[in-house]
Amino acid sequence: MTTGLDLLADGGTVDLTDGTTVPLRYSFRALALLEARFGSIQAVQDAIDSTGQGAAFGPLLQIIGAGCVGPGGFEPHIREHVDAKGKRTVSDIVFRRRTDGTDLADLLDPGRLDSYTAAFAAALSKALETRGNGAGPAATDVSLPTTPGPSSTTSPSVPSTFHPAPSGT
């Protein structure tokens, strides 16, 4: 029988520049954040430019950040825009550590890009695999670009105690 903990889709870990390690886990919440930001899980994969001609760091930050939500100790802060017809579009998600409010983007090392990619690929593949019930083959083929740099790891999150300061507006 599958237990709740079996469904958490733990994967690799990410080493941060402050010496801490954060686990990546793609729960329904994390996958929903990625869908809100990119439109679909396929669009997440398409957002990562493997040619070197387009954006890579922004989409990777969003993907890693979503995996750090929950047990990783980070909270998403969503920026969305509403067009004239009332359609909401998520334009950015900032991931802040619950304990001190530090932005995840300030804690990631561009030199560890390869290890970050390997960590989120493992966690995302685990999250998307089929679990039992004879439902068919596992959906674990996550196509990712080859990137330079070392690897990293992550740790589980804790309950939120972070409360951002009021903006004054």
C-alpha beads as a LAMMPS data file, in Angstrom:
LAMMPS data file: protein, C-alpha beads

169 atoms
168 bonds

1 atom types
1 bond types

-500.0 500.0 xlo xhi
-500.0 500.0 ylo yhi
-500.0 500.0 zlo zhi

Masses

1 110.0

Atoms # bond

1 1 1 0.000 0.000 0.000
2 1 1 1.237 3.490 -0.850
3 1 1 1.559 5.828 2.096
4 1 1 1.372 9.615 2.022
5 1 1 5.120 9.923 2.441
6 1 1 5.671 7.780 -0.665
7 1 1 3.864 10.390 -2.740
8 1 1 6.002 13.360 -1.747
9 1 1 8.383 12.921 -4.699
10 1 1 11.616 13.643 -2.895
11 1 1 14.540 14.019 -5.237
12 1 1 17.954 15.554 -5.136
13 1 1 19.256 18.294 -2.939
14 1 1 20.592 21.782 -3.701
15 1 1 23.630 23.288 -1.968
16 1 1 23.199 27.005 -1.303
17 1 1 25.957 29.620 -1.102
18 1 1 25.399 30.095 2.652
19 1 1 26.432 26.470 3.272
20 1 1 22.927 25.081 3.768
21 1 1 21.394 22.249 1.778
22 1 1 17.770 22.207 0.596
23 1 1 15.840 19.109 -0.561
24 1 1 13.827 19.311 -3.750
25 1 1 10.316 17.890 -3.696
26 1 1 7.697 18.373 -6.369
27 1 1 4.353 18.012 -4.617
28 1 1 1.021 18.954 -6.198
29 1 1 1.557 22.453 -4.819
30 1 1 4.968 22.745 -6.489
31 1 1 3.659 21.416 -9.799
32 1 1 0.689 23.797 -9.630
33 1 1 3.091 26.722 -9.121
34 1 1 5.026 25.667 -12.216
35 1 1 1.813 25.337 -14.230
36 1 1 0.681 28.773 -13.070
37 1 1 4.012 30.290 -14.090
38 1 1 4.594 28.464 -17.392
39 1 1 1.136 27.238 -18.447
40 1 1 1.883 23.502 -18.408
41 1 1 4.522 21.007 -17.343
42 1 1 5.570 20.627 -21.006
43 1 1 5.998 24.411 -21.188
44 1 1 8.329 24.168 -18.172
45 1 1 10.623 21.895 -20.165
46 1 1 10.295 24.102 -23.251
47 1 1 11.177 27.215 -21.203
48 1 1 14.701 25.978 -20.598
49 1 1 16.830 26.962 -23.557
50 1 1 19.450 24.300 -24.250
51 1 1 20.936 26.136 -27.257
52 1 1 22.593 28.892 -25.244
53 1 1 20.714 31.504 -27.286
54 1 1 17.834 32.179 -24.860
55 1 1 16.853 32.287 -21.205
56 1 1 18.045 29.534 -18.874
57 1 1 18.670 31.013 -15.426
58 1 1 15.187 32.498 -14.895
59 1 1 13.285 29.313 -15.745
60 1 1 15.744 27.210 -13.718
61 1 1 15.264 29.505 -10.717
62 1 1 11.489 29.028 -10.976
63 1 1 11.821 25.239 -11.276
64 1 1 14.286 24.923 -8.393
65 1 1 12.236 27.339 -6.275
66 1 1 9.037 25.340 -6.749
67 1 1 10.890 22.234 -5.552
68 1 1 12.060 24.110 -2.425
69 1 1 8.510 24.990 -1.339
70 1 1 7.287 23.043 1.666
71 1 1 9.988 20.835 3.204
72 1 1 12.698 22.998 1.621
73 1 1 11.758 25.903 3.879
74 1 1 10.899 28.405 1.135
75 1 1 7.614 30.204 0.460
76 1 1 6.448 31.456 -2.936
77 1 1 5.573 35.130 -3.372
78 1 1 3.578 35.381 -6.600
79 1 1 3.499 38.433 -8.868
80 1 1 0.610 38.366 -11.292
81 1 1 -0.836 40.755 -13.826
82 1 1 -4.456 41.177 -14.849
83 1 1 -5.219 42.261 -18.416
84 1 1 -8.121 44.473 -19.489
85 1 1 -10.356 41.408 -19.888
86 1 1 -9.639 40.227 -16.343
87 1 1 -7.313 37.361 -17.284
88 1 1 -4.682 36.753 -14.597
89 1 1 -1.144 35.834 -15.633
90 1 1 1.634 34.869 -13.238
91 1 1 4.682 36.851 -14.344
92 1 1 7.116 35.934 -11.583
93 1 1 7.436 33.917 -8.414
94 1 1 9.981 34.936 -5.791
95 1 1 10.947 32.191 -3.343
96 1 1 11.905 33.435 0.143
97 1 1 13.276 31.363 3.007
98 1 1 10.790 31.215 5.871
99 1 1 13.340 31.677 8.630
100 1 1 15.007 34.899 7.438
101 1 1 13.256 36.048 4.238
102 1 1 16.328 35.559 2.047
103 1 1 15.540 35.298 -1.666
104 1 1 16.483 31.893 -3.119
105 1 1 17.970 33.662 -6.158
106 1 1 20.603 35.204 -3.876
107 1 1 21.546 31.769 -2.510
108 1 1 22.040 29.879 -5.784
109 1 1 25.528 29.594 -7.303
110 1 1 25.671 29.812 -11.127
111 1 1 28.767 27.581 -10.997
112 1 1 26.632 24.738 -9.625
113 1 1 24.172 24.825 -12.503
114 1 1 24.911 21.270 -13.597
115 1 1 24.268 19.853 -10.129
116 1 1 21.082 21.922 -9.768
117 1 1 19.847 20.565 -13.090
118 1 1 20.589 16.965 -12.081
119 1 1 18.853 17.460 -8.710
120 1 1 15.636 18.924 -10.095
121 1 1 15.567 16.411 -12.964
122 1 1 15.675 13.544 -10.459
123 1 1 12.999 15.109 -8.240
124 1 1 10.726 16.094 -11.116
125 1 1 11.028 12.655 -12.709
126 1 1 10.097 11.034 -9.409
127 1 1 7.116 13.373 -9.017
128 1 1 5.759 12.502 -12.459
129 1 1 6.254 8.736 -12.360
130 1 1 3.226 6.464 -12.272
131 1 1 2.704 4.740 -8.925
132 1 1 1.121 1.282 -8.942
133 1 1 -2.433 0.257 -9.795
134 1 1 -1.244 -1.111 -13.176
135 1 1 -1.706 2.359 -14.647
136 1 1 1.002 1.840 -17.249
137 1 1 4.614 2.827 -17.646
138 1 1 6.217 5.494 -15.535
139 1 1 6.344 8.997 -17.003
140 1 1 9.917 9.688 -15.990
141 1 1 11.494 10.949 -19.214
142 1 1 12.308 14.538 -18.302
143 1 1 14.354 16.110 -21.100
144 1 1 16.799 18.681 -19.796
145 1 1 19.637 20.697 -21.292
146 1 1 23.253 19.928 -20.603
147 1 1 24.669 22.684 -18.428
148 1 1 28.090 23.422 -16.963
149 1 1 28.864 23.379 -13.252
150 1 1 28.783 21.112 -10.187
151 1 1 25.787 19.484 -8.551
152 1 1 23.828 20.302 -5.403
153 1 1 21.404 19.013 -2.744
154 1 1 18.397 20.179 -0.718
155 1 1 16.679 19.607 2.636
156 1 1 13.018 19.414 3.767
157 1 1 11.034 22.510 4.709
158 1 1 9.584 23.520 8.030
159 1 1 6.329 25.279 8.985
160 1 1 6.255 28.906 7.942
161 1 1 7.144 31.564 10.489
162 1 1 8.289 34.170 7.944
163 1 1 6.104 37.252 7.680
164 1 1 7.247 39.890 5.160
165 1 1 7.499 43.489 6.312
166 1 1 4.633 45.753 5.206
167 1 1 5.413 47.727 2.066
168 1 1 3.961 50.965 3.379
169 1 1 1.511 51.311 0.493

Bonds

1 1 1 2
2 1 2 3
3 1 3 4
4 1 4 5
5 1 5 6
6 1 6 7
7 1 7 8
8 1 8 9
9 1 9 10
10 1 10 11
11 1 11 12
12 1 12 13
13 1 13 14
14 1 14 15
15 1 15 16
16 1 16 17
17 1 17 18
18 1 18 19
19 1 19 20
20 1 20 21
21 1 21 22
22 1 22 23
23 1 23 24
24 1 24 25
25 1 25 26
26 1 26 27
27 1 27 28
28 1 28 29
29 1 29 30
30 1 30 31
31 1 31 32
32 1 32 33
33 1 33 34
34 1 34 35
35 1 35 36
36 1 36 37
37 1 37 38
38 1 38 39
39 1 39 40
40 1 40 41
41 1 41 42
42 1 42 43
43 1 43 44
44 1 44 45
45 1 45 46
46 1 46 47
47 1 47 48
48 1 48 49
49 1 49 50
50 1 50 51
51 1 51 52
52 1 52 53
53 1 53 54
54 1 54 55
55 1 55 56
56 1 56 57
57 1 57 58
58 1 58 59
59 1 59 60
60 1 60 61
61 1 61 62
62 1 62 63
63 1 63 64
64 1 64 65
65 1 65 66
66 1 66 67
67 1 67 68
68 1 68 69
69 1 69 70
70 1 70 71
71 1 71 72
72 1 72 73
73 1 73 74
74 1 74 75
75 1 75 76
76 1 76 77
77 1 77 78
78 1 78 79
79 1 79 80
80 1 80 81
81 1 81 82
82 1 82 83
83 1 83 84
84 1 84 85
85 1 85 86
86 1 86 87
87 1 87 88
88 1 88 89
89 1 89 90
90 1 90 91
91 1 91 92
92 1 92 93
93 1 93 94
94 1 94 95
95 1 95 96
96 1 96 97
97 1 97 98
98 1 98 99
99 1 99 100
100 1 100 101
101 1 101 102
102 1 102 103
103 1 103 104
104 1 104 105
105 1 105 106
106 1 106 107
107 1 107 108
108 1 108 109
109 1 109 110
110 1 110 111
111 1 111 112
112 1 112 113
113 1 113 114
114 1 114 115
115 1 115 116
116 1 116 117
117 1 117 118
118 1 118 119
119 1 119 120
120 1 120 121
121 1 121 122
122 1 122 123
123 1 123 124
124 1 124 125
125 1 125 126
126 1 126 127
127 1 127 128
128 1 128 129
129 1 129 130
130 1 130 131
131 1 131 132
132 1 132 133
133 1 133 134
134 1 134 135
135 1 135 136
136 1 136 137
137 1 137 138
138 1 138 139
139 1 139 140
140 1 140 141
141 1 141 142
142 1 142 143
143 1 143 144
144 1 144 145
145 1 145 146
146 1 146 147
147 1 147 148
148 1 148 149
149 1 149 150
150 1 150 151
151 1 151 152
152 1 152 153
153 1 153 154
154 1 154 155
155 1 155 156
156 1 156 157
157 1 157 158
158 1 158 159
159 1 159 160
160 1 160 161
161 1 161 162
162 1 162 163
163 1 163 164
164 1 164 165
165 1 165 166
166 1 166 167
167 1 167 168
168 1 168 169
